[in-house]
Amino acid sequence: MYIYKILRAPEWAELESATESAGAPIDVADGYIHFSTAIQAAETAAKHFAGVDGLKLLAFDPAAFGADLKWEISRGDALFPHLYRSLTLDGLVWTRDLPLQDGTHVFPEGME
């Protein structure tokens, strides 16, 4: 199972070039990096990135984060993965474009 991070193009460019990031503005404000499971990712995109084109979807192996990753109750009383350190490229499995089609983000098939 992977966990997923959605980033705007400038946020991805920063992470890719610096190999470390404090995350998106919501991450900085909340003090941790927000991730989603495969089941949660589409709702996350609709809630926090509605109408935003040019997004990147990053898949991470949660084992790479060790004790810095906590599963905490959030939206709808579901457990969400939160990373309590800077986001790095450690554990990055793949990146994909997250295109916007007819107002909805199109996620890649086979997300686990």
N, CA, C and O atoms as a GROMACS GRO file, in nm:
protein
  448
    1MET      N    1   0.083  -0.118   0.000
    1MET     CA    2   0.000   0.000   0.000
    1MET      C    3   0.088   0.125   0.000
    1MET      O    4   0.187   0.133   0.074
    2TYR      N    5   0.052   0.220  -0.083
    2TYR     CA    6   0.121   0.348  -0.088
    2TYR      C    7   0.034   0.456  -0.024
    2TYR      O    8  -0.087   0.439  -0.007
    3ILE      N    9   0.098   0.567   0.011
    3ILE     CA   10   0.025   0.686   0.050
    3ILE      C   11   0.057   0.794  -0.053
    3ILE      O   12   0.160   0.789  -0.120
    4TYR      N   13  -0.032   0.892  -0.065
    4TYR     CA   14  -0.026   0.985  -0.177
    4TYR      C   15  -0.023   1.129  -0.131
    4TYR      O   16  -0.088   1.168  -0.034
    5LYS      N   17   0.056   1.208  -0.203
    5LYS     CA   18   0.066   1.351  -0.180
    5LYS      C   19   0.034   1.421  -0.311
    5LYS      O   20   0.088   1.386  -0.416
    6ILE      N   21  -0.052   1.521  -0.305
    6ILE     CA   22  -0.085   1.602  -0.421
    6ILE      C   23  -0.013   1.736  -0.405
    6ILE      O   24  -0.024   1.801  -0.302
    7LEU      N   25   0.061   1.775  -0.509
    7LEU     CA   26   0.133   1.901  -0.506
    7LEU      C   27   0.102   1.984  -0.630
    7LEU      O   28   0.081   1.929  -0.739
    8ARG      N   29   0.100   2.115  -0.612
    8ARG     CA   30   0.092   2.207  -0.726
    8ARG      C   31   0.228   2.205  -0.795
    8ARG      O   32   0.328   2.168  -0.734
    9ALA      N   33   0.232   2.246  -0.921
    9ALA     CA   34   0.356   2.242  -0.999
    9ALA      C   35   0.473   2.312  -0.930
    9ALA      O   36   0.582   2.256  -0.926
   10PRO      N   37   0.456   2.433  -0.875
   10PRO     CA   38   0.571   2.497  -0.808
   10PRO      C   39   0.617   2.421  -0.683
   10PRO      O   40   0.737   2.419  -0.653
   11GLU      N   41   0.525   2.360  -0.612
   11GLU     CA   42   0.561   2.282  -0.493
   11GLU      C   43   0.641   2.159  -0.533
   11GLU      O   44   0.739   2.124  -0.467
   12TRP      N   45   0.599   2.093  -0.641
   12TRP     CA   46   0.672   1.977  -0.691
   12TRP      C   47   0.811   2.019  -0.740
   12TRP      O   48   0.910   1.951  -0.711
   13ALA      N   49   0.820   2.130  -0.813
   13ALA     CA   50   0.949   2.178  -0.864
   13ALA      C   51   1.045   2.207  -0.749
   13ALA      O   52   1.164   2.176  -0.758
   14GLU      N   53   0.992   2.267  -0.641
   14GLU     CA   54   1.076   2.294  -0.524
   14GLU      C   55   1.127   2.165  -0.462
   14GLU      O   56   1.246   2.153  -0.432
   15LEU      N   57   1.038   2.069  -0.443
   15LEU     CA   58   1.078   1.941  -0.383
   15LEU      C   59   1.178   1.869  -0.473
   15LEU      O   60   1.278   1.815  -0.425
   16GLU      N   61   1.152   1.869  -0.600
   16GLU     CA   62   1.239   1.799  -0.695
   16GLU      C   63   1.379   1.860  -0.698
   16GLU      O   64   1.478   1.787  -0.702
   17SER      N   65   1.389   1.992  -0.695
   17SER     CA   66   1.520   2.056  -0.703
   17SER      C   67   1.593   2.059  -0.569
   17SER      O   68   1.714   2.037  -0.564
   18ALA      N   69   1.521   2.086  -0.460
   18ALA     CA   70   1.585   2.097  -0.329
   18ALA      C   71   1.590   1.964  -0.255
   18ALA      O   72   1.665   1.950  -0.158
   19THR      N   73   1.512   1.867  -0.299
   19THR     CA   74   1.496   1.734  -0.239
   19THR      C   75   1.439   1.738  -0.097
   19THR      O   76   1.442   1.638  -0.025
   20GLU      N   77   1.388   1.855  -0.057
   20GLU     CA   78   1.324   1.870   0.074
   20GLU      C   79   1.227   1.986   0.067
   20GLU      O   80   1.253   2.086   0.000
   21SER      N   81   1.114   1.972   0.136
   21SER     CA   82   1.013   2.077   0.133
   21SER      C   83   0.932   2.075   0.263
   21SER      O   84   0.914   1.970   0.325
   22ALA      N   85   0.884   2.192   0.301
   22ALA     CA   86   0.792   2.201   0.415
   22ALA      C   87   0.650   2.167   0.372
   22ALA      O   88   0.560   2.160   0.455
   23GLY      N   89   0.631   2.144   0.241
   23GLY     CA   90   0.501   2.104   0.188
   23GLY      C   91   0.420   2.221   0.135
   23GLY      O   92   0.472   2.330   0.112
   24ALA      N   93   0.293   2.195   0.116
   24ALA     CA   94   0.199   2.294   0.066
   24ALA      C   95   0.163   2.392   0.179
   24ALA      O   96   0.193   2.364   0.295
   25PRO      N   97   0.100   2.504   0.147
   25PRO     CA   98   0.063   2.600   0.252
   25PRO      C   99  -0.017   2.537   0.366
   25PRO      O  100   0.005   2.573   0.482
   26ILE      N  101  -0.107   2.445   0.338
   26ILE     CA  102  -0.185   2.380   0.445
   26ILE      C  103  -0.095   2.296   0.536
   26ILE      O  104  -0.119   2.288   0.656
   27ASP      N  105   0.008   2.235   0.478
   27ASP     CA  106   0.103   2.157   0.558
   27ASP      C  107   0.179   2.248   0.654
   27ASP      O  108   0.194   2.218   0.772
   28VAL      N  109   0.226   2.360   0.601
   28VAL     CA  110   0.301   2.455   0.683
   28VAL      C  111   0.212   2.507   0.795
   28VAL      O  112   0.256   2.515   0.910
   29ALA      N  113   0.088   2.542   0.763
   29ALA     CA  114  -0.005   2.596   0.863
   29ALA      C  115  -0.037   2.494   0.972
   29ALA      O  116  -0.046   2.529   1.090
   30ASP      N  117  -0.053   2.367   0.933
   30ASP     CA  118  -0.091   2.263   1.029
   30ASP      C  119   0.027   2.201   1.102
   30ASP      O  120   0.008   2.136   1.206
   31GLY      N  121   0.148   2.218   1.051
   31GLY     CA  122   0.267   2.167   1.119
   31GLY      C  123   0.301   2.024   1.085
   31GLY      O  124   0.382   1.961   1.154
   32TYR      N  125   0.241   1.970   0.981
   32TYR     CA  126   0.274   1.835   0.934
   32TYR      C  127   0.235   1.822   0.788
   32TYR      O  128   0.158   1.903   0.735
   33ILE      N  129   0.290   1.720   0.722
   33ILE     CA  130   0.261   1.694   0.581
   33ILE      C  131   0.138   1.605   0.572
   33ILE      O  132   0.135   1.496   0.629
   34HIS      N  133   0.038   1.652   0.500
   34HIS     CA  134  -0.085   1.576   0.479
   34HIS      C  135  -0.066   1.476   0.365
   34HIS      O  136  -0.021   1.512   0.257
   35PHE      N  137  -0.102   1.351   0.390
   35PHE     CA  138  -0.106   1.248   0.288
   35PHE      C  139  -0.248   1.192   0.283
   35PHE      O  140  -0.329   1.217   0.371
   36SER      N  141  -0.275   1.115   0.178
   36SER     CA  142  -0.403   1.045   0.165
   36SER      C  143  -0.376   0.902   0.124
   36SER      O  144  -0.272   0.871   0.066
   37THR      N  145  -0.471   0.815   0.155
   37THR     CA  146  -0.466   0.680   0.101
   37THR      C  147  -0.525   0.685  -0.040
   37THR      O  148  -0.576   0.789  -0.082
   38ALA      N  149  -0.519   0.574  -0.112
   38ALA     CA  150  -0.576   0.568  -0.246
   38ALA      C  151  -0.725   0.601  -0.244
   38ALA      O  152  -0.776   0.670  -0.332
   39ILE      N  153  -0.794   0.552  -0.143
   39ILE     CA  154  -0.938   0.575  -0.132
   39ILE      C  155  -0.969   0.722  -0.101
   39ILE      O  156  -1.072   0.773  -0.145
   40GLN      N  157  -0.882   0.789  -0.028
   40GLN     CA  158  -0.906   0.926   0.015
   40GLN      C  159  -0.860   1.031  -0.086
   40GLN      O  160  -0.902   1.146  -0.077
   41ALA      N  161  -0.775   0.994  -0.180
   41ALA     CA  162  -0.708   1.092  -0.266
   41ALA      C  163  -0.804   1.174  -0.351
   41ALA      O  164  -0.786   1.296  -0.363
   42ALA      N  165  -0.905   1.113  -0.410
   42ALA     CA  166  -0.997   1.188  -0.496
   42ALA      C  167  -1.075   1.292  -0.416
   42ALA      O  168  -1.095   1.404  -0.463
   43GLU      N  169  -1.118   1.257  -0.296
   43GLU     CA  170  -1.189   1.353  -0.211
   43GLU      C  171  -1.096   1.466  -0.168
   43GLU      O  172  -1.137   1.582  -0.162
   44THR      N  173  -0.970   1.433  -0.139
   44THR     CA  174  -0.872   1.536  -0.105
   44THR      C  175  -0.854   1.633  -0.221
   44THR      O  176  -0.851   1.754  -0.200
   45ALA      N  177  -0.842   1.580  -0.341
   45ALA     CA  178  -0.826   1.666  -0.459
   45ALA      C  179  -0.948   1.757  -0.477
   45ALA      O  180  -0.933   1.877  -0.504
   46ALA      N  181  -1.067   1.701  -0.462
   46ALA     CA  182  -1.189   1.780  -0.480
   46ALA      C  183  -1.202   1.888  -0.372
   46ALA      O  184  -1.248   1.998  -0.401
   47LYS      N  185  -1.162   1.856  -0.251
   47LYS     CA  186  -1.178   1.950  -0.139
   47LYS      C  187  -1.073   2.060  -0.140
   47LYS      O  188  -1.105   2.177  -0.117
   48HIS      N  189  -0.948   2.025  -0.166
   48HIS     CA  190  -0.838   2.120  -0.150
   48HIS      C  191  -0.780   2.172  -0.282
   48HIS      O  192  -0.706   2.270  -0.282
   49PHE      N  193  -0.813   2.107  -0.394
   49PHE     CA  194  -0.754   2.146  -0.522
   49PHE      C  195  -0.859   2.160  -0.633
   49PHE      O  196  -0.827   2.143  -0.751
   50ALA      N  197  -0.982   2.190  -0.596
   50ALA     CA  198  -1.090   2.202  -0.695
   50ALA      C  199  -1.053   2.303  -0.804
   50ALA      O  200  -1.017   2.417  -0.775
   51GLY      N  201  -1.061   2.258  -0.928
   51GLY     CA  202  -1.035   2.345  -1.042
   51GLY      C  203  -0.890   2.374  -1.069
   51GLY      O  204  -0.859   2.447  -1.163
   52VAL      N  205  -0.798   2.319  -0.990
   52VAL     CA  206  -0.655   2.346  -1.009
   52VAL      C  207  -0.598   2.247  -1.109
   52VAL      O  208  -0.607   2.126  -1.090
   53ASP      N  209  -0.540   2.300  -1.215
   53ASP     CA  210  -0.478   2.216  -1.317
   53ASP      C  211  -0.327   2.212  -1.294
   53ASP      O  212  -0.273   2.294  -1.221
   54GLY      N  213  -0.261   2.116  -1.355
   54GLY     CA  214  -0.116   2.107  -1.346
   54GLY      C  215  -0.065   2.044  -1.218
   54GLY      O  216   0.049   2.067  -1.178
   55LEU      N  217  -0.149   1.964  -1.153
   55LEU     CA  218  -0.108   1.900  -1.028
   55LEU      C  219  -0.023   1.776  -1.054
   55LEU      O  220  -0.028   1.715  -1.160
   56LYS      N  221   0.055   1.741  -0.954
   56LYS     CA  222   0.132   1.616  -0.954
   56LYS      C  223   0.083   1.528  -0.840
   56LYS      O  224   0.054   1.576  -0.730
   57LEU      N  225   0.072   1.400  -0.868
   57LEU     CA  226   0.038   1.300  -0.768
   57LEU      C  227   0.164   1.219  -0.739
   57LEU      O  228   0.224   1.163  -0.830
   58LEU      N  229   0.202   1.214  -0.613
   58LEU     CA  230   0.322   1.143  -0.572
   58LEU      C  231   0.282   1.024  -0.486
   58LEU      O  232   0.204   1.038  -0.393
   59ALA      N  233   0.336   0.909  -0.517
   59ALA     CA  234   0.311   0.787  -0.439
   59ALA      C  235   0.436   0.757  -0.356
   59ALA      O  236   0.547   0.755  -0.408
   60PHE      N  237   0.414   0.734  -0.227
   60PHE     CA  238   0.523   0.706  -0.135
   60PHE      C  239   0.501   0.572  -0.066
   60PHE      O  240   0.387   0.531  -0.042
   61ASP      N  241   0.611   0.507  -0.034
   61ASP     CA  242   0.608   0.388   0.050
   61ASP      C  243   0.609   0.437   0.195
   61ASP      O  244   0.708   0.496   0.238
   62PRO      N  245   0.503   0.414   0.270
   62PRO     CA  246   0.498   0.467   0.407
   62PRO      C  247   0.606   0.412   0.499
   62PRO      O  248   0.639   0.474   0.600
   63ALA      N  249   0.661   0.297   0.467
   63ALA     CA  250   0.765   0.238   0.552
   63ALA      C  251   0.890   0.327   0.557
   63ALA      O  252   0.968   0.319   0.653
   64ALA      N  253   0.910   0.411   0.456
   64ALA     CA  254   1.027   0.497   0.451
   64ALA      C  255   1.024   0.607   0.557
   64ALA      O  256   1.128   0.667   0.586
   65PHE      N  257   0.908   0.634   0.617
   65PHE     CA  258   0.894   0.745   0.710
   65PHE      C  259   0.908   0.704   0.856
   65PHE      O  260   0.923   0.789   0.943
   66GLY      N  261   0.905   0.575   0.883
   66GLY     CA  262   0.922   0.527   1.020
   66GLY      C  263   0.826   0.592   1.118
   66GLY      O  264   0.708   0.610   1.088
   67ALA      N  265   0.877   0.625   1.234
   67ALA     CA  266   0.794   0.680   1.342
   67ALA      C  267   0.747   0.823   1.315
   67ALA      O  268   0.662   0.874   1.387
   68ASP      N  269   0.802   0.887   1.212
   68ASP     CA  270   0.758   1.023   1.179
   68ASP      C  271   0.621   1.027   1.113
   68ASP      O  272   0.560   1.134   1.102
   69LEU      N  273   0.571   0.910   1.070
   69LEU     CA  274   0.439   0.902   1.009
   69LEU      C  275   0.339   0.855   1.113
   69LEU      O  276   0.356   0.751   1.176
   70LYS      N  277   0.234   0.935   1.131
   70LYS     CA  278   0.129   0.901   1.228
   70LYS      C  279  -0.004   0.892   1.154
   70LYS      O  280  -0.032   0.972   1.065
   71TRP      N  281  -0.085   0.794   1.190
   71TRP     CA  282  -0.220   0.779   1.135
   71TRP      C  283  -0.316   0.841   1.234
   71TRP      O  284  -0.331   0.794   1.347
   72GLU      N  285  -0.383   0.948   1.192
   72GLU     CA  286  -0.466   1.025   1.282
   72GLU      C  287  -0.606   1.045   1.225
   72GLU      O  288  -0.625   1.053   1.103
   73ILE      N  289  -0.703   1.054   1.314
   73ILE     CA  290  -0.841   1.074   1.272
   73ILE      C  291  -0.856   1.215   1.216
   73ILE      O  292  -0.809   1.312   1.276
   74SER      N  293  -0.921   1.223   1.102
   74SER     CA  294  -0.943   1.351   1.036
   74SER      C  295  -1.081   1.349   0.971
   74SER      O  296  -1.177   1.302   1.032
   75ARG      N  297  -1.091   1.398   0.851
   75ARG     CA  298  -1.216   1.413   0.778
   75ARG      C  299  -1.301   1.285   0.783
   75ARG      O  300  -1.253   1.177   0.749
   76GLY      N  301  -1.424   1.299   0.825
   76GLY     CA  302  -1.516   1.186   0.829
   76GLY      C  303  -1.475   1.078   0.927
   76GLY      O  304  -1.513   0.962   0.911
   77ASP      N  305  -1.399   1.114   1.029
   77ASP     CA  306  -1.350   1.019   1.129
   77ASP      C  307  -1.262   0.909   1.070
   77ASP      O  308  -1.245   0.803   1.131
   78ALA      N  309  -1.208   0.932   0.951
   78ALA     CA  310  -1.118   0.835   0.888
   78ALA      C  311  -0.974   0.861   0.933
   78ALA      O  312  -0.938   0.974   0.967
   79LEU      N  313  -0.893   0.757   0.932
   79LEU     CA  314  -0.751   0.770   0.963
   79LEU      C  315  -0.676   0.820   0.840
   79LEU      O  316  -0.686   0.762   0.732
   80PHE      N  317  -0.602   0.928   0.858
   80PHE     CA  318  -0.520   0.985   0.751
   80PHE      C  319  -0.374   0.980   0.792
   80PHE      O  320  -0.343   0.996   0.910
   81PRO      N  321  -0.284   0.958   0.696
   81PRO     CA  322  -0.141   0.959   0.726
   81PRO      C  323  -0.088   1.102   0.731
   81PRO      O  324  -0.108   1.180   0.638
   82HIS      N  325  -0.019   1.136   0.840
   82HIS     CA  326   0.042   1.267   0.858
   82HIS      C  327   0.190   1.249   0.889
   82HIS      O  328   0.227   1.169   0.976
   83LEU      N  329   0.273   1.322   0.819
   83LEU     CA  330   0.417   1.313   0.836
   83LEU      C  331   0.467   1.432   0.918
   83LEU      O  332   0.446   1.547   0.880
   84TYR      N  333   0.532   1.403   1.029
   84TYR     CA  334   0.581   1.506   1.119
   84TYR      C  335   0.730   1.530   1.099
   84TYR      O  336   0.810   1.513   1.191
   85ARG      N  337   0.764   1.569   0.981
   85ARG     CA  338   0.898   1.615   0.944
   85ARG      C  339   0.888   1.671   0.802
   85ARG      O  340   0.781   1.665   0.741
   86SER      N  341   0.995   1.724   0.752
   86SER     CA  342   0.996   1.777   0.615
   86SER      C  343   0.970   1.665   0.515
   86SER      O  344   1.003   1.549   0.540
   87LEU      N  345   0.912   1.701   0.405
   87LEU     CA  346   0.891   1.606   0.296
   87LEU      C  347   1.020   1.598   0.215
   87LEU      O  348   1.075   1.700   0.174
   88THR      N  349   1.067   1.476   0.193
   88THR     CA  350   1.185   1.453   0.110
   88THR      C  351   1.147   1.353   0.001
   88THR      O  352   1.033   1.308  -0.006
   89LEU      N  353   1.242   1.319  -0.081
   89LEU     CA  354   1.218   1.222  -0.187
   89LEU      C  355   1.234   1.078  -0.136
   89LEU      O  356   1.214   0.983  -0.212
   90ASP      N  357   1.270   1.062  -0.009
   90ASP     CA  358   1.281   0.929   0.049
   90ASP      C  359   1.146   0.857   0.039
   90ASP      O  360   1.043   0.914   0.075
   91GLY      N  361   1.147   0.738  -0.010
   91GLY     CA  362   1.025   0.659  -0.019
   91GLY      C  363   0.939   0.690  -0.140
   91GLY      O  364   0.834   0.628  -0.158
   92LEU      N  365   0.981   0.785  -0.224
   92LEU     CA  366   0.903   0.817  -0.344
   92LEU      C  367   0.909   0.700  -0.441
   92LEU      O  368   1.017   0.657  -0.482
   93VAL      N  369   0.792   0.649  -0.478
   93VAL     CA  370   0.784   0.534  -0.568
   93VAL      C  371   0.759   0.580  -0.711
   93VAL      O  372   0.821   0.530  -0.805
   94TRP      N  373   0.667   0.674  -0.727
   94TRP     CA  374   0.640   0.728  -0.860
   94TRP      C  375   0.569   0.862  -0.851
   94TRP      O  376   0.513   0.898  -0.747
   95THR      N  377   0.572   0.936  -0.963
   95THR     CA  378   0.495   1.060  -0.978
   95THR      C  379   0.415   1.049  -1.106
   95THR      O  380   0.459   0.989  -1.204
   96ARG      N  381   0.298   1.109  -1.105
   96ARG     CA  382   0.211   1.113  -1.223
   96ARG      C  383   0.146   1.251  -1.230
   96ARG      O  384   0.123   1.316  -1.128
   97ASP      N  385   0.118   1.293  -1.352
   97ASP     CA  386   0.037   1.413  -1.369
   97ASP      C  387  -0.103   1.381  -1.321
   97ASP      O  388  -0.149   1.267  -1.330
   98LEU      N  389  -0.171   1.482  -1.272
   98LEU     CA  390  -0.308   1.466  -1.223
   98LEU      C  391  -0.394   1.564  -1.304
   98LEU      O  392  -0.427   1.673  -1.257
   99PRO      N  393  -0.430   1.523  -1.426
   99PRO     CA  394  -0.501   1.615  -1.515
   99PRO      C  395  -0.644   1.644  -1.468
   99PRO      O  396  -0.706   1.567  -1.396
  100LEU      N  397  -0.691   1.758  -1.513
  100LEU     CA  398  -0.826   1.802  -1.484
  100LEU      C  399  -0.909   1.781  -1.610
  100LEU      O  400  -0.876   1.834  -1.716
  101GLN      N  401  -1.016   1.704  -1.597
  101GLN     CA  402  -1.102   1.676  -1.712
  101GLN      C  403  -1.247   1.702  -1.672
  101GLN      O  404  -1.299   1.639  -1.580
  102ASP      N  405  -1.309   1.795  -1.741
  102ASP     CA  406  -1.447   1.832  -1.711
  102ASP      C  407  -1.464   1.868  -1.564
  102ASP      O  408  -1.565   1.835  -1.502
  103GLY      N  409  -1.365   1.936  -1.507
  103GLY     CA  410  -1.373   1.984  -1.370
  103GLY      C  411  -1.337   1.883  -1.262
  103GLY      O  412  -1.343   1.914  -1.144
  104THR      N  413  -1.298   1.761  -1.303
  104THR     CA  414  -1.263   1.657  -1.207
  104THR      C  415  -1.122   1.605  -1.236
  104THR      O  416  -1.084   1.588  -1.352
  105HIS      N  417  -1.047   1.583  -1.131
  105HIS     CA  418  -0.912   1.527  -1.150
  105HIS      C  419  -0.921   1.380  -1.186
  105HIS      O  420  -0.999   1.304  -1.129
  106VAL      N  421  -0.838   1.342  -1.282
  106VAL     CA  422  -0.836   1.204  -1.331
  106VAL      C  423  -0.715   1.133  -1.269
  106VAL      O  424  -0.600   1.166  -1.297
  107PHE      N  425  -0.745   1.035  -1.184
  107PHE     CA  426  -0.639   0.962  -1.115
  107PHE      C  427  -0.596   0.841  -1.198
  107PHE      O  428  -0.676   0.784  -1.272
  108PRO      N  429  -0.469   0.803  -1.185
  108PRO     CA  430  -0.420   0.686  -1.260
  108PRO      C  431  -0.487   0.557  -1.212
  108PRO      O  432  -0.524   0.543  -1.095
  109GLU      N  433  -0.501   0.465  -1.304
  109GLU     CA  434  -0.557   0.334  -1.268
  109GLU      C  435  -0.453   0.258  -1.185
  109GLU      O  436  -0.332   0.281  -1.195
  110GLY      N  437  -0.504   0.168  -1.103
  110GLY     CA  438  -0.415   0.080  -1.027
  110GLY      C  439  -0.358   0.140  -0.901
  110GLY      O  440  -0.262   0.085  -0.846
  111MET      N  441  -0.412   0.250  -0.854
  111MET     CA  442  -0.363   0.303  -0.726
  111MET      C  443  -0.398   0.203  -0.617
  111MET      O  444  -0.510   0.152  -0.612
  112GLU      N  445  -0.301   0.176  -0.531
  112GLU     CA  446  -0.326   0.079  -0.424
  112GLU      C  447  -0.320   0.144  -0.289
  112GLU      O  448  -0.338   0.076  -0.187
   0.00000   0.00000   0.00000
